[in-house]
Amino acid sequence: MPWELGKCSFAAGQRHVNARNVIWIATANTGHQLVFDHQAERADPDTPMDRKEYIELINLLRPDVTECLGVSCLTEPG
């Protein structure tokens, strides 16, 4: 897996591409209803989330996403 090894090859036997400084974005519908519900319940849904609220949402999502996609797919932002 390129996000774990830091390298990938687009074709078998070809040169490896350095992928250590790449941001990988995994997508899934897992947890989408939880995100929509969370957004609807916010005091002011039209304003952007702050970091604290975003981390709270990630922590709510983590169990479902981990079960579906694996442990390394959802990390707390740095």
Residue, then its C-alpha position, 0 to 999 in steps of 0.5 A: m500500500p503506497w500510504e504505508l510504504g511511501k512508494c508505489s508502482f503504476a505497472a508491475g516491474q516498473r520503477h517505483v514512484n516516491a509517494r511519501n509526501v502525498i496526501w491520500i484521500a479515501t472516499a466512501n459513503t460510510g458515515h454520510q448520514l452521521v455527517f448530515d445529521h451533525q451538520a443539521e444539528r449545529a447551532d449555525p449550520d451556515t458557518p464553517m466548523d472550527r478545529k475543535e468541532y471538526i475533531e469531535l465529528i472525526n471522533l464520532l465517525r472513526p468507529d464506522v469508518t475504521e470498521c469499513l475501511g481499516v484502521s489507517c484511513l482516518t487520522e486526526p489532522g496535525 
